[in-house]
Amino acid sequence: MVELEDERKENELVLESITKLEDSRKCWRLINGVLVEKTKLEVVPEMRGVINNLNAVVKQITETLTAVREEIKNLEGAYNYIMKQAKTTAQAQQAPDAKGAAKGGVLV
């Protein structure tokens, strides 16, 4: 997620720096390992689209992460309760066995 936010910031910086240029200025963009020549007029809308997509992805990941954390919290609470019950039941079952063994005689 940090990488996506960094990429979004980089794109915003590039967009900010090229908006000051004239519209016919040539821009070079690396797309899948290929350097493509475009004009500023072609690049600016594409950059805005990329930034919007990155914002949407970061938002979706954040929402998913929040939901997963909430689910983990609920599961921890439920299983912690079950584990406490199992532990007390196991202790209750072991307690009579220990008392019975102490009262018994020694076999030779």
QUIPEBEL-V253053 format. One line per field, one symbol per residue. ss: DSSP state (~ for helix, > for strand, _ for the rest). burial: # if it has 16 or more other ideal C-beta (glycine too) atoms within 10 Angstrom, else .. Layout:
BEGIN
ss=???
burial=???
END
This chain:
BEGIN
ss=_~~~~~~~~~~~~~~~~~_______>>>>>>__>>>>>>~~~~~~~~~~~~~~~~~~~~~~~~~~~~~~~~~~~~~~~~~~~~~~~~~~~~~~~~~~~~~~~~_____
burial=.......#..#..##...........#............#..##..#..##..#...#..................................................
END
